[in-house]
Amino acid sequence: MMLDGEAISILLTWASMVIVLPGFIFHQLLVKRLDKKSTKITAWVFFAGAELLFHFLVIRALVRGWTI
């Protein structure tokens, strides 16, 4: 079954929350434990990288026409 635009939008929204929430919690815990400036930068880079990778994989799957 192919997904329509609304279903894809809902899927991306929920999937984004699944990635963002644990990443945000990890970031907050890491920053609270280690208060160095370089650690904060590393945490943000890790968080942003994970988010971008996930969105890249989802968009790639949608472009290839994968179905759910």
mmCIF file of the N, C-alpha and C atoms, coordinates in Angstrom:
data_MODEL
# 
_entry.id   MODEL 
# 
loop_
_atom_site.group_PDB 
_atom_site.id 
_atom_site.type_symbol 
_atom_site.label_atom_id 
_atom_site.label_alt_id 
_atom_site.label_comp_id 
_atom_site.label_asym_id 
_atom_site.label_entity_id 
_atom_site.label_seq_id 
_atom_site.pdbx_PDB_ins_code 
_atom_site.Cartn_x 
_atom_site.Cartn_y 
_atom_site.Cartn_z 
_atom_site.occupancy 
_atom_site.B_iso_or_equiv 
_atom_site.pdbx_formal_charge 
_atom_site.auth_seq_id 
_atom_site.auth_comp_id 
_atom_site.auth_asym_id 
_atom_site.auth_atom_id 
_atom_site.pdbx_PDB_model_num 
ATOM 1   N N  . MET A 1 1  ? 0.844  -1.172 0.000  1.00 0.00 ? 1  MET A N  1 
ATOM 2   C CA . MET A 1 1  ? 0.000  0.000  0.000  1.00 0.00 ? 1  MET A CA 1 
ATOM 3   C C  . MET A 1 1  ? 0.888  1.234  0.000  1.00 0.00 ? 1  MET A C  1 
ATOM 4   N N  . MET A 1 2  ? 0.598  2.161  -0.872 1.00 0.00 ? 2  MET A N  1 
ATOM 5   C CA . MET A 1 2  ? 1.364  3.417  -0.941 1.00 0.00 ? 2  MET A CA 1 
ATOM 6   C C  . MET A 1 2  ? 0.806  4.412  0.070  1.00 0.00 ? 2  MET A C  1 
ATOM 7   N N  . LEU A 1 3  ? 1.704  5.212  0.607  1.00 0.00 ? 3  LEU A N  1 
ATOM 8   C CA . LEU A 1 3  ? 1.288  6.225  1.565  1.00 0.00 ? 3  LEU A CA 1 
ATOM 9   C C  . LEU A 1 3  ? 0.943  7.522  0.835  1.00 0.00 ? 3  LEU A C  1 
ATOM 10  N N  . ASP A 1 4  ? -0.126 8.182  1.284  1.00 0.00 ? 4  ASP A N  1 
ATOM 11  C CA . ASP A 1 4  ? -0.449 9.481  0.708  1.00 0.00 ? 4  ASP A CA 1 
ATOM 12  C C  . ASP A 1 4  ? 0.297  10.577 1.473  1.00 0.00 ? 4  ASP A C  1 
ATOM 13  N N  . GLY A 1 5  ? 0.143  11.819 1.056  1.00 0.00 ? 5  GLY A N  1 
ATOM 14  C CA . GLY A 1 5  ? 0.885  12.929 1.646  1.00 0.00 ? 5  GLY A CA 1 
ATOM 15  C C  . GLY A 1 5  ? 0.628  13.114 3.128  1.00 0.00 ? 5  GLY A C  1 
ATOM 16  N N  . GLU A 1 6  ? -0.627 12.975 3.540  1.00 0.00 ? 6  GLU A N  1 
ATOM 17  C CA . GLU A 1 6  ? -0.960 13.172 4.953  1.00 0.00 ? 6  GLU A CA 1 
ATOM 18  C C  . GLU A 1 6  ? -0.345 12.075 5.821  1.00 0.00 ? 6  GLU A C  1 
ATOM 19  N N  . ALA A 1 7  ? -0.390 10.840 5.343  1.00 0.00 ? 7  ALA A N  1 
ATOM 20  C CA . ALA A 1 7  ? 0.193  9.738  6.104  1.00 0.00 ? 7  ALA A CA 1 
ATOM 21  C C  . ALA A 1 7  ? 1.712  9.893  6.227  1.00 0.00 ? 7  ALA A C  1 
ATOM 22  N N  . ILE A 1 8  ? 2.345  10.353 5.165  1.00 0.00 ? 8  ILE A N  1 
ATOM 23  C CA . ILE A 1 8  ? 3.792  10.568 5.196  1.00 0.00 ? 8  ILE A CA 1 
ATOM 24  C C  . ILE A 1 8  ? 4.131  11.670 6.195  1.00 0.00 ? 8  ILE A C  1 
ATOM 25  N N  . SER A 1 9  ? 3.338  12.727 6.214  1.00 0.00 ? 9  SER A N  1 
ATOM 26  C CA . SER A 1 9  ? 3.555  13.828 7.145  1.00 0.00 ? 9  SER A CA 1 
ATOM 27  C C  . SER A 1 9  ? 3.433  13.356 8.592  1.00 0.00 ? 9  SER A C  1 
ATOM 28  N N  . ILE A 1 10 ? 2.412  12.583 8.879  1.00 0.00 ? 10 ILE A N  1 
ATOM 29  C CA . ILE A 1 10 ? 2.225  12.051 10.234 1.00 0.00 ? 10 ILE A CA 1 
ATOM 30  C C  . ILE A 1 10 ? 3.369  11.119 10.600 1.00 0.00 ? 10 ILE A C  1 
ATOM 31  N N  . LEU A 1 11 ? 3.762  10.267 9.675  1.00 0.00 ? 11 LEU A N  1 
ATOM 32  C CA . LEU A 1 11 ? 4.859  9.336  9.918  1.00 0.00 ? 11 LEU A CA 1 
ATOM 33  C C  . LEU A 1 11 ? 6.159  10.074 10.219 1.00 0.00 ? 11 LEU A C  1 
ATOM 34  N N  . LEU A 1 12 ? 6.478  11.093 9.436  1.00 0.00 ? 12 LEU A N  1 
ATOM 35  C CA . LEU A 1 12 ? 7.698  11.868 9.661  1.00 0.00 ? 12 LEU A CA 1 
ATOM 36  C C  . LEU A 1 12 ? 7.655  12.620 10.992 1.00 0.00 ? 12 LEU A C  1 
ATOM 37  N N  . THR A 1 13 ? 6.481  13.125 11.352 1.00 0.00 ? 13 THR A N  1 
ATOM 38  C CA . THR A 1 13 ? 6.353  13.838 12.631 1.00 0.00 ? 13 THR A CA 1 
ATOM 39  C C  . THR A 1 13 ? 6.622  12.906 13.804 1.00 0.00 ? 13 THR A C  1 
ATOM 40  N N  . TRP A 1 14 ? 5.992  11.743 13.811 1.00 0.00 ? 14 TRP A N  1 
ATOM 41  C CA . TRP A 1 14 ? 6.204  10.793 14.901 1.00 0.00 ? 14 TRP A CA 1 
ATOM 42  C C  . TRP A 1 14 ? 7.628  10.271 14.908 1.00 0.00 ? 14 TRP A C  1 
ATOM 43  N N  . ALA A 1 15 ? 8.167  9.978  13.741 1.00 0.00 ? 15 ALA A N  1 
ATOM 44  C CA . ALA A 1 15 ? 9.532  9.471  13.666 1.00 0.00 ? 15 ALA A CA 1 
ATOM 45  C C  . ALA A 1 15 ? 10.527 10.523 14.152 1.00 0.00 ? 15 ALA A C  1 
ATOM 46  N N  . SER A 1 16 ? 10.275 11.780 13.840 1.00 0.00 ? 16 SER A N  1 
ATOM 47  C CA . SER A 1 16 ? 11.154 12.854 14.310 1.00 0.00 ? 16 SER A CA 1 
ATOM 48  C C  . SER A 1 16 ? 11.138 12.939 15.825 1.00 0.00 ? 16 SER A C  1 
ATOM 49  N N  . MET A 1 17 ? 9.961  12.800 16.412 1.00 0.00 ? 17 MET A N  1 
ATOM 50  C CA . MET A 1 17 ? 9.877  12.856 17.878 1.00 0.00 ? 17 MET A CA 1 
ATOM 51  C C  . MET A 1 17 ? 10.614 11.680 18.512 1.00 0.00 ? 17 MET A C  1 
ATOM 52  N N  . VAL A 1 18 ? 10.550 10.524 17.883 1.00 0.00 ? 18 VAL A N  1 
ATOM 53  C CA . VAL A 1 18 ? 11.237 9.349  18.408 1.00 0.00 ? 18 VAL A CA 1 
ATOM 54  C C  . VAL A 1 18 ? 12.747 9.566  18.404 1.00 0.00 ? 18 VAL A C  1 
ATOM 55  N N  . ILE A 1 19 ? 13.263 10.282 17.407 1.00 0.00 ? 19 ILE A N  1 
ATOM 56  C CA . ILE A 1 19 ? 14.697 10.576 17.336 1.00 0.00 ? 19 ILE A CA 1 
ATOM 57  C C  . ILE A 1 19 ? 15.066 11.758 18.221 1.00 0.00 ? 19 ILE A C  1 
ATOM 58  N N  . VAL A 1 20 ? 14.261 12.810 18.199 1.00 0.00 ? 20 VAL A N  1 
ATOM 59  C CA . VAL A 1 20 ? 14.616 14.047 18.896 1.00 0.00 ? 20 VAL A CA 1 
ATOM 60  C C  . VAL A 1 20 ? 14.569 13.880 20.409 1.00 0.00 ? 20 VAL A C  1 
ATOM 61  N N  . LEU A 1 21 ? 13.543 13.235 20.939 1.00 0.00 ? 21 LEU A N  1 
ATOM 62  C CA . LEU A 1 21 ? 13.390 13.160 22.393 1.00 0.00 ? 21 LEU A CA 1 
ATOM 63  C C  . LEU A 1 21 ? 14.547 12.435 23.078 1.00 0.00 ? 21 LEU A C  1 
ATOM 64  N N  . PRO A 1 22 ? 14.922 11.213 22.663 1.00 0.00 ? 22 PRO A N  1 
ATOM 65  C CA . PRO A 1 22 ? 16.080 10.572 23.310 1.00 0.00 ? 22 PRO A CA 1 
ATOM 66  C C  . PRO A 1 22 ? 17.372 11.361 23.109 1.00 0.00 ? 22 PRO A C  1 
ATOM 67  N N  . GLY A 1 23 ? 17.534 11.964 21.924 1.00 0.00 ? 23 GLY A N  1 
ATOM 68  C CA . GLY A 1 23 ? 18.727 12.769 21.679 1.00 0.00 ? 23 GLY A CA 1 
ATOM 69  C C  . GLY A 1 23 ? 18.787 13.975 22.591 1.00 0.00 ? 23 GLY A C  1 
ATOM 70  N N  . PHE A 1 24 ? 17.652 14.619 22.802 1.00 0.00 ? 24 PHE A N  1 
ATOM 71  C CA . PHE A 1 24 ? 17.605 15.776 23.695 1.00 0.00 ? 24 PHE A CA 1 
ATOM 72  C C  . PHE A 1 24 ? 17.895 15.372 25.133 1.00 0.00 ? 24 PHE A C  1 
ATOM 73  N N  . ILE A 1 25 ? 17.316 14.260 25.576 1.00 0.00 ? 25 ILE A N  1 
ATOM 74  C CA . ILE A 1 25 ? 17.564 13.774 26.937 1.00 0.00 ? 25 ILE A CA 1 
ATOM 75  C C  . ILE A 1 25 ? 19.036 13.418 27.104 1.00 0.00 ? 25 ILE A C  1 
ATOM 76  N N  . PHE A 1 26 ? 19.609 12.714 26.124 1.00 0.00 ? 26 PHE A N  1 
ATOM 77  C CA . PHE A 1 26 ? 21.033 12.371 26.176 1.00 0.00 ? 26 PHE A CA 1 
ATOM 78  C C  . PHE A 1 26 ? 21.881 13.634 26.252 1.00 0.00 ? 26 PHE A C  1 
ATOM 79  N N  . HIS A 1 27 ? 21.536 14.618 25.440 1.00 0.00 ? 27 HIS A N  1 
ATOM 80  C CA . HIS A 1 27 ? 22.283 15.872 25.419 1.00 0.00 ? 27 HIS A CA 1 
ATOM 81  C C  . HIS A 1 27 ? 22.228 16.561 26.784 1.00 0.00 ? 27 HIS A C  1 
ATOM 82  N N  . GLN A 1 28 ? 21.041 16.627 27.382 1.00 0.00 ? 28 GLN A N  1 
ATOM 83  C CA . GLN A 1 28 ? 20.899 17.285 28.676 1.00 0.00 ? 28 GLN A CA 1 
ATOM 84  C C  . GLN A 1 28 ? 21.691 16.563 29.764 1.00 0.00 ? 28 GLN A C  1 
ATOM 85  N N  . LEU A 1 29 ? 21.643 15.230 29.759 1.00 0.00 ? 29 LEU A N  1 
ATOM 86  C CA . LEU A 1 29 ? 22.398 14.467 30.754 1.00 0.00 ? 29 LEU A CA 1 
ATOM 87  C C  . LEU A 1 29 ? 23.893 14.647 30.568 1.00 0.00 ? 29 LEU A C  1 
ATOM 88  N N  . LEU A 1 30 ? 24.340 14.652 29.324 1.00 0.00 ? 30 LEU A N  1 
ATOM 89  C CA . LEU A 1 30 ? 25.765 14.802 29.049 1.00 0.00 ? 30 LEU A CA 1 
ATOM 90  C C  . LEU A 1 30 ? 26.263 16.179 29.457 1.00 0.00 ? 30 LEU A C  1 
ATOM 91  N N  . VAL A 1 31 ? 25.484 17.208 29.162 1.00 0.00 ? 31 VAL A N  1 
ATOM 92  C CA . VAL A 1 31 ? 25.900 18.569 29.495 1.00 0.00 ? 31 VAL A CA 1 
ATOM 93  C C  . VAL A 1 31 ? 25.906 18.772 31.015 1.00 0.00 ? 31 VAL A C  1 
ATOM 94  N N  . LYS A 1 32 ? 24.949 18.172 31.714 1.00 0.00 ? 32 LYS A N  1 
ATOM 95  C CA . LYS A 1 32 ? 24.916 18.324 33.177 1.00 0.00 ? 32 LYS A CA 1 
ATOM 96  C C  . LYS A 1 32 ? 26.088 17.613 33.833 1.00 0.00 ? 32 LYS A C  1 
ATOM 97  N N  . ARG A 1 33 ? 26.483 16.468 33.307 1.00 0.00 ? 33 ARG A N  1 
ATOM 98  C CA . ARG A 1 33 ? 27.606 15.719 33.896 1.00 0.00 ? 33 ARG A CA 1 
ATOM 99  C C  . ARG A 1 33 ? 28.937 16.393 33.629 1.00 0.00 ? 33 ARG A C  1 
ATOM 100 N N  . LEU A 1 34 ? 29.138 16.822 32.423 1.00 0.00 ? 34 LEU A N  1 
ATOM 101 C CA . LEU A 1 34 ? 30.409 17.422 32.027 1.00 0.00 ? 34 LEU A CA 1 
ATOM 102 C C  . LEU A 1 34 ? 30.149 18.851 31.585 1.00 0.00 ? 34 LEU A C  1 
ATOM 103 N N  . ASP A 1 35 ? 30.677 19.790 32.306 1.00 0.00 ? 35 ASP A N  1 
ATOM 104 C CA . ASP A 1 35 ? 30.335 21.188 32.070 1.00 0.00 ? 35 ASP A CA 1 
ATOM 105 C C  . ASP A 1 35 ? 31.328 21.909 31.169 1.00 0.00 ? 35 ASP A C  1 
ATOM 106 N N  . LYS A 1 36 ? 32.138 21.189 30.454 1.00 0.00 ? 36 LYS A N  1 
ATOM 107 C CA . LYS A 1 36 ? 33.124 21.827 29.587 1.00 0.00 ? 36 LYS A CA 1 
ATOM 108 C C  . LYS A 1 36 ? 32.479 22.302 28.295 1.00 0.00 ? 36 LYS A C  1 
ATOM 109 N N  . LYS A 1 37 ? 33.016 23.362 27.741 1.00 0.00 ? 37 LYS A N  1 
ATOM 110 C CA . LYS A 1 37 ? 32.459 23.918 26.505 1.00 0.00 ? 37 LYS A CA 1 
ATOM 111 C C  . LYS A 1 37 ? 32.589 22.934 25.345 1.00 0.00 ? 37 LYS A C  1 
ATOM 112 N N  . SER A 1 38 ? 33.722 22.247 25.262 1.00 0.00 ? 38 SER A N  1 
ATOM 113 C CA . SER A 1 38 ? 33.921 21.303 24.155 1.00 0.00 ? 38 SER A CA 1 
ATOM 114 C C  . SER A 1 38 ? 32.933 20.145 24.228 1.00 0.00 ? 38 SER A C  1 
ATOM 115 N N  . THR A 1 39 ? 32.555 19.747 25.439 1.00 0.00 ? 39 THR A N  1 
ATOM 116 C CA . THR A 1 39 ? 31.589 18.664 25.596 1.00 0.00 ? 39 THR A CA 1 
ATOM 117 C C  . THR A 1 39 ? 30.216 19.093 25.100 1.00 0.00 ? 39 THR A C  1 
ATOM 118 N N  . LYS A 1 40 ? 29.849 20.337 25.372 1.00 0.00 ? 40 LYS A N  1 
ATOM 119 C CA . LYS A 1 40 ? 28.557 20.832 24.892 1.00 0.00 ? 40 LYS A CA 1 
ATOM 120 C C  . LYS A 1 40 ? 28.527 20.862 23.363 1.00 0.00 ? 40 LYS A C  1 
ATOM 121 N N  . ILE A 1 41 ? 29.614 21.289 22.764 1.00 0.00 ? 41 ILE A N  1 
ATOM 122 C CA . ILE A 1 41 ? 29.690 21.323 21.299 1.00 0.00 ? 41 ILE A CA 1 
ATOM 123 C C  . ILE A 1 41 ? 29.613 19.907 20.739 1.00 0.00 ? 41 ILE A C  1 
ATOM 124 N N  . THR A 1 42 ? 30.330 18.970 21.359 1.00 0.00 ? 42 THR A N  1 
ATOM 125 C CA . THR A 1 42 ? 30.301 17.576 20.909 1.00 0.00 ? 42 THR A CA 1 
ATOM 126 C C  . THR A 1 42 ? 28.900 16.996 21.014 1.00 0.00 ? 42 THR A C  1 
ATOM 127 N N  . ALA A 1 43 ? 28.202 17.291 22.099 1.00 0.00 ? 43 ALA A N  1 
ATOM 128 C CA . ALA A 1 43 ? 26.845 16.776 22.283 1.00 0.00 ? 43 ALA A CA 1 
ATOM 129 C C  . ALA A 1 43 ? 25.911 17.324 21.211 1.00 0.00 ? 43 ALA A C  1 
ATOM 130 N N  . TRP A 1 44 ? 26.020 18.610 20.905 1.00 0.00 ? 44 TRP A N  1 
ATOM 131 C CA . TRP A 1 44 ? 25.159 19.197 19.884 1.00 0.00 ? 44 TRP A CA 1 
ATOM 132 C C  . TRP A 1 44 ? 25.465 18.638 18.496 1.00 0.00 ? 44 TRP A C  1 
ATOM 133 N N  . VAL A 1 45 ? 26.740 18.420 18.211 1.00 0.00 ? 45 VAL A N  1 
ATOM 134 C CA . VAL A 1 45 ? 27.124 17.856 16.911 1.00 0.00 ? 45 VAL A CA 1 
ATOM 135 C C  . VAL A 1 45 ? 26.586 16.436 16.779 1.00 0.00 ? 45 VAL A C  1 
ATOM 136 N N  . PHE A 1 46 ? 26.700 15.647 17.835 1.00 0.00 ? 46 PHE A N  1 
ATOM 137 C CA . PHE A 1 46 ? 26.183 14.281 17.829 1.00 0.00 ? 46 PHE A CA 1 
ATOM 138 C C  . PHE A 1 46 ? 24.672 14.285 17.623 1.00 0.00 ? 46 PHE A C  1 
ATOM 139 N N  . PHE A 1 47 ? 23.988 15.145 18.361 1.00 0.00 ? 47 PHE A N  1 
ATOM 140 C CA . PHE A 1 47 ? 22.537 15.249 18.299 1.00 0.00 ? 47 PHE A CA 1 
ATOM 141 C C  . PHE A 1 47 ? 22.082 15.666 16.900 1.00 0.00 ? 47 PHE A C  1 
ATOM 142 N N  . ALA A 1 48 ? 22.701 16.694 16.352 1.00 0.00 ? 48 ALA A N  1 
ATOM 143 C CA . ALA A 1 48 ? 22.329 17.178 15.018 1.00 0.00 ? 48 ALA A CA 1 
ATOM 144 C C  . ALA A 1 48 ? 22.660 16.140 13.951 1.00 0.00 ? 48 ALA A C  1 
ATOM 145 N N  . GLY A 1 49 ? 23.787 15.469 14.093 1.00 0.00 ? 49 GLY A N  1 
ATOM 146 C CA . GLY A 1 49 ? 24.172 14.446 13.131 1.00 0.00 ? 49 GLY A CA 1 
ATOM 147 C C  . GLY A 1 49 ? 23.201 13.285 13.103 1.00 0.00 ? 49 GLY A C  1 
ATOM 148 N N  . ALA A 1 50 ? 22.770 12.839 14.272 1.00 0.00 ? 50 ALA A N  1 
ATOM 149 C CA . ALA A 1 50 ? 21.808 11.740 14.348 1.00 0.00 ? 50 ALA A CA 1 
ATOM 150 C C  . ALA A 1 50 ? 20.480 12.138 13.701 1.00 0.00 ? 50 ALA A C  1 
ATOM 151 N N  . GLU A 1 51 ? 20.058 13.353 13.957 1.00 0.00 ? 51 GLU A N  1 
ATOM 152 C CA . GLU A 1 51 ? 18.801 13.841 13.374 1.00 0.00 ? 51 GLU A CA 1 
ATOM 153 C C  . GLU A 1 51 ? 18.888 13.926 11.851 1.00 0.00 ? 51 GLU A C  1 
ATOM 154 N N  . LEU A 1 52 ? 19.966 14.484 11.339 1.00 0.00 ? 52 LEU A N  1 
ATOM 155 C CA . LEU A 1 52 ? 20.127 14.613 9.892  1.00 0.00 ? 52 LEU A CA 1 
ATOM 156 C C  . LEU A 1 52 ? 20.230 13.255 9.215  1.00 0.00 ? 52 LEU A C  1 
ATOM 157 N N  . LEU A 1 53 ? 20.946 12.327 9.831  1.00 0.00 ? 53 LEU A N  1 
ATOM 158 C CA . LEU A 1 53 ? 21.070 10.990 9.261  1.00 0.00 ? 53 LEU A CA 1 
ATOM 159 C C  . LEU A 1 53 ? 19.711 10.315 9.158  1.00 0.00 ? 53 LEU A C  1 
ATOM 160 N N  . PHE A 1 54 ? 18.911 10.431 10.214 1.00 0.00 ? 54 PHE A N  1 
ATOM 161 C CA . PHE A 1 54 ? 17.599 9.811  10.208 1.00 0.00 ? 54 PHE A CA 1 
ATOM 162 C C  . PHE A 1 54 ? 16.726 10.394 9.092  1.00 0.00 ? 54 PHE A C  1 
ATOM 163 N N  . HIS A 1 55 ? 16.695 11.730 8.993  1.00 0.00 ? 55 HIS A N  1 
ATOM 164 C CA . HIS A 1 55 ? 15.864 12.350 7.961  1.00 0.00 ? 55 HIS A CA 1 
ATOM 165 C C  . HIS A 1 55 ? 16.361 11.989 6.564  1.00 0.00 ? 55 HIS A C  1 
ATOM 166 N N  . PHE A 1 56 ? 17.669 11.906 6.387  1.00 0.00 ? 56 PHE A N  1 
ATOM 167 C CA . PHE A 1 56 ? 18.219 11.497 5.096  1.00 0.00 ? 56 PHE A CA 1 
ATOM 168 C C  . PHE A 1 56 ? 17.733 10.100 4.725  1.00 0.00 ? 56 PHE A C  1 
ATOM 169 N N  . LEU A 1 57 ? 17.775 9.174  5.685  1.00 0.00 ? 57 LEU A N  1 
ATOM 170 C CA . LEU A 1 57 ? 17.350 7.802  5.406  1.00 0.00 ? 57 LEU A CA 1 
ATOM 171 C C  . LEU A 1 57 ? 15.860 7.725  5.098  1.00 0.00 ? 57 LEU A C  1 
ATOM 172 N N  . VAL A 1 58 ? 15.041 8.489  5.817  1.00 0.00 ? 58 VAL A N  1 
ATOM 173 C CA . VAL A 1 58 ? 13.597 8.471  5.562  1.00 0.00 ? 58 VAL A CA 1 
ATOM 174 C C  . VAL A 1 58 ? 13.292 9.051  4.187  1.00 0.00 ? 58 VAL A C  1 
ATOM 175 N N  . ILE A 1 59 ? 13.899 10.184 3.870  1.00 0.00 ? 59 ILE A N  1 
ATOM 176 C CA . ILE A 1 59 ? 13.645 10.808 2.560  1.00 0.00 ? 59 ILE A CA 1 
ATOM 177 C C  . ILE A 1 59 ? 14.138 9.908  1.442  1.00 0.00 ? 59 ILE A C  1 
ATOM 178 N N  . ARG A 1 60 ? 15.277 9.278  1.638  1.00 0.00 ? 60 ARG A N  1 
ATOM 179 C CA . ARG A 1 60 ? 15.801 8.353  0.624  1.00 0.00 ? 60 ARG A CA 1 
ATOM 180 C C  . ARG A 1 60 ? 14.833 7.195  0.402  1.00 0.00 ? 60 ARG A C  1 
ATOM 181 N N  . ALA A 1 61 ? 14.285 6.673  1.497  1.00 0.00 ? 61 ALA A N  1 
ATOM 182 C CA . ALA A 1 61 ? 13.324 5.577  1.369  1.00 0.00 ? 61 ALA A CA 1 
ATOM 183 C C  . ALA A 1 61 ? 12.075 6.033  0.625  1.00 0.00 ? 61 ALA A C  1 
ATOM 184 N N  . LEU A 1 62 ? 11.615 7.242  0.919  1.00 0.00 ? 62 LEU A N  1 
ATOM 185 C CA . LEU A 1 62 ? 10.416 7.740  0.243  1.00 0.00 ? 62 LEU A CA 1 
ATOM 186 C C  . LEU A 1 62 ? 10.670 7.993  -1.239 1.00 0.00 ? 62 LEU A C  1 
ATOM 187 N N  . VAL A 1 63 ? 11.843 8.507  -1.569 1.00 0.00 ? 63 VAL A N  1 
ATOM 188 C CA . VAL A 1 63 ? 12.178 8.780  -2.969 1.00 0.00 ? 63 VAL A CA 1 
ATOM 189 C C  . VAL A 1 63 ? 12.251 7.478  -3.763 1.00 0.00 ? 63 VAL A C  1 
ATOM 190 N N  . ARG A 1 64 ? 12.764 6.442  -3.138 1.00 0.00 ? 64 ARG A N  1 
ATOM 191 C CA . ARG A 1 64 ? 12.853 5.150  -3.837 1.00 0.00 ? 64 ARG A CA 1 
ATOM 192 C C  . ARG A 1 64 ? 11.500 4.474  -3.960 1.00 0.00 ? 64 ARG A C  1 
ATOM 193 N N  . GLY A 1 65 ? 10.490 5.003  -3.275 1.00 0.00 ? 65 GLY A N  1 
ATOM 194 C CA . GLY A 1 65 ? 9.145  4.461  -3.403 1.00 0.00 ? 65 GLY A CA 1 
ATOM 195 C C  . GLY A 1 65 ? 8.884  3.250  -2.531 1.00 0.00 ? 65 GLY A C  1 
ATOM 196 N N  . TRP A 1 66 ? 9.591  3.168  -1.414 1.00 0.00 ? 66 TRP A N  1 
ATOM 197 C CA . TRP A 1 66 ? 9.331  2.059  -0.506 1.00 0.00 ? 66 TRP A CA 1 
ATOM 198 C C  . TRP A 1 66 ? 7.931  2.195  0.069  1.00 0.00 ? 66 TRP A C  1 
ATOM 199 N N  . THR A 1 67 ? 7.294  1.088  0.296  1.00 0.00 ? 67 THR A N  1 
ATOM 200 C CA . THR A 1 67 ? 5.934  1.112  0.834  1.00 0.00 ? 67 THR A CA 1 
ATOM 201 C C  . THR A 1 67 ? 5.923  0.522  2.230  1.00 0.00 ? 67 THR A C  1 
ATOM 202 N N  . ILE A 1 68 ? 4.902  0.917  2.967  1.00 0.00 ? 68 ILE A N  1 
ATOM 203 C CA . ILE A 1 68 ? 4.732  0.396  4.333  1.00 0.00 ? 68 ILE A CA 1 
ATOM 204 C C  . ILE A 1 68 ? 3.437  -0.371 4.382  1.00 0.00 ? 68 ILE A C  1 
# 
